Amino acid sequence: QLIGIKTEPVKKMNLSKIINASGKIAYDPELVITQEEYIQALNNKDNLKGDEFKDVIARVQSLIDASRNKLKLLGMSDDEIAELEKTKKAQTNLYLPAKGENVWAYISIYEYEIGLVKRGSSVEIEAVAYPGEIFQGKIVSINPVLDPATRTNKVRAEVLNPEDKLKPEMFINAKIYADIGEKLAVPESAILDTGLRKIAYLLEEGDVLESREVTLGQKAGGYYEVLDGLKEGDMVVTSGNFLVDSESKLKGAVQEPGHKHGQ
């Protein structure tokens, strides 16, 4: 009776996922102007010394705080702002990159995938203008505000551009490599999705199959992350799931998780 039925153990494994997204090469003079305003305000504060300038210093500090908040809303991270304070040099390659200078890419990530994207994640860029040619980069910052219309989050990537092929406002496609980490995982083929519940069949002693409702996390590389319902070492059916029972009995098993079928 087990002809056509295959099983695999539930196990811990390192999961990774490729996130496909679209975007464009940055043309963002507003961000550069805000950076320059921030630098100027910092310089003004440094030049003001003495108690007689206390009121002026307070006003300048207000400008610094406002500029800093605007930089964050425009997508800069705290580390990037700290680097800007140190170098006091605006990122002019955001709108006019010099010869051989790196460029910025703005990439839109859907809401359900944004939790996988981290600063430092590797990204491969393919420009519509140069099909098949790959440009390497990494994620530098993640915008703190979600776009309510598209339900996407904008991330910034710094991309190598040694031959000056990437131009501001070019459309691009991106592959972001997300490392999910070591997780309890089950093969994708082991899961029956009823629309209301997700079910796996466990092979137990005595050739008995037990239906088990499971809670799943991310899907990556043919596997699902298991959040609840299975443990490491459980043997799950990965092939022949639909032969385990007739459609009517399968529906009954879904309604009564834990129902067992003898083989």
N, C-alpha and C positions, 0 to 999 in steps of 0.2 A: 504493500500500500504506500510505501514511501518512494516509489518510482517517480522521478521528476522533481522531488523535493530536495533542496540543498539547504544547508545551514552554515552559519558563520558565528564565531563568538563576538560578543560585545567587548570592545577593548579600548584602552586609552591610546591616543595617537595624536601627533602634531597635525593640526589642521591649518590649511591656508586657503585663501580664496583670491581670485582675480576679480576686481571690480571694474567693469567697463563703464565709461562715462564720456561725456563730451564737454567741450569748453572752447576757449579761445586764448590766443596770446594777448597778454595784457596791454591795454592802452589806457592808462589811469593817471592823467595829469592831476586829478583832484587829490589823490593820495600823495603824490610828490609835493604838491603845494602845501598840504597839511603837514608833511614831514618838515618842510622848510620853515613853516610857521612855528612848529614845535622847537626846532633848533634855534631859531631867532629868539624865542621866548626864554630858552635856557641860557643863551648868551647874555640877554638883557639882565637876567637875574644875577648871573656871575659878575656883571659889571657894577651892580648896585651894592654898596657897602655902607654901613653906618646906620645909626638909629634914625637919622633925618630922612631916610628913604623907606622907613617901615611901611607906610601906606602904599607907596609905589611897588615895593616888593610883594606886598599882599595881592595887589592887582595883577602883577606879572605871574604870581603863583597860580592865580585863578585861570589865567590864560594857558599856563602850562597844563593844568589839570584838565581843562576843556579840550585842549589839543590832544592830550593823551587819550582821553575817552573817544574822541573822534577817530584817532588812529586805530583803536581796538575795534570800533564799529566798522571801519573800512577793511578789517581783516588782519591787522598785524597782531602777532602774539606778544606776550610780555617779554620774552627773550629777544625778539626782534626790536622792540622798543628800547630795551636796555642796550642793545648793540648800537642803535641809532644815537642814543645819549652818549655813548663812548666815542663813536667815530665822528658824529656830527656831520654826516654826509648823507644827503637825500638819495634815494634809489632812482636815479634818473633813467635807468634802463626800463622803468615801468612805462615809459612812453617814447624814449629815444635811445635805444641801446647803442653803445659804441661798438666799433669793429671787434668781433670775437667775444663780446661780453655776453654773459648769461642773460636769458630773458625770463620773464614770469609768465606762467600759465594760470588762468582762472578756470577751474574745473567744477562742474555742478554735480554733486553727489545726492542721490535720492535719500530721503529721510530714513528709510529702513536700513540703509547701509552705512550711514554716517558714523555709527558706533564702531565700525571696523577700521576706519581711517585714522591713522595716528601721524603725528609729526615725525618725520624721518622715514616714512614709508616710501619705498621705491616706486617710481612711476615711469612708464614708457609712453612717449608722445608720438603720434603719427599725424602729420599735417595733411589736410586735404590736397594741398598743392604738391606734396611729395609722397604719393602712395607707395607703401612698402619700405620707406625709410624711417628708421626709429631714432628718436632723440631721447636721451636719458635725463632723468631728473629725480627730485625728491620733494615730498610734501613738507612745506615750511610752516604753514599756519592754516587754521580753520576758522572761518568766520563765525562769530558767536551768535549770529542772528539767522534764523531760517527764513527763506523766502516763502511767505504764506500762499502765494499764487501757484507756484510750481512744486511746493513741498520739497525743495532741494536746499542744500547747504553748499556755499561756495568755499572751496579750498584753494590755497595758493601753492603752486609748485615752482621751484627754481629749476630751469632747464638749460642744459648745455647747448650752446649755439655757436660752435667754433667757425662755421662757414657762413654765418649771418643769413641762413636760409629762412629762419623763423622771423616773421614780421608782425608788428603789433596789429591786432584785430583779426589775424588768421584763425580760421576755424580748425579745431583739432579733435582727435579722438584719443582717449587716454585709457591705459590699463594700470590700475593701482594694485600693488601686491600687498594684500592684508594678511598678517600673521595672527591667526586666532589663538594659537598656543596649544598646549596639551589638553585634550578634552576626552571625555568618554564619548565614543562614537559608535554608530550603527550604520551598516550599509543602506544606501538610499532604497535599494530594492526590497529591503525587509519591512518597509513601512506601507501600510494600507491607509490611505487618506479617505475617510468617509465624507469629508466636508465639515462634519461636526467634531469628529475625534480622529486621532491618529492611532492606529493599532499595529502591534507587532505580535507574531506568533512565536512562543518559546517552546523548544523541545525539552521535555522533562523526562524523568525516569519512567520506564515502562512504555516508551514510545507514545507518550501523551503530549498533545499540543495544547498550550494554554494561551488564550487571547489576552493581551496586556495593553491597556491604554497608556500611551507615553506622551511626555511633553518634550518637544524638540526645540533646539536653538538654531544656530546657523547651519546652512547647507554649504558644503565645500568639498570639491573633488570626489563626488560620488558618495559622500557620507553626510549624515546628520549628527550634529552635536546633541547628546542626550542630556536633558536637564532633570528628568524624573521618569520613573516607571521601569527602568532597567538598571542592572548592575554589571560590573565588570565580570566577564566569564559566562554570562547568560548566552545560551545558544539560540539564535533567532533564525527563522526560516527566511531565506533570501531568494528562493526560486520555487515556483509552484504554490505560491500563497493562495491563489484563487482556486487551486485544486483541493485545498485543505477542507473545504466544505462547500456546499451548494450556496448559491447567492442568498437564498432565503435564510439558511442556517447562519451564514456569515453575518447577515443583518441582525439575527438574534444574538449572536456572540458580541456584536458591537454594543447592543443595548444592555448586555449583561457582562461587563468586563470580569475576567476571572473564570468564565465558563470553560470547561475542559472537554476535549474531544479525544476519544480513544482511537488508535490507529489499527 
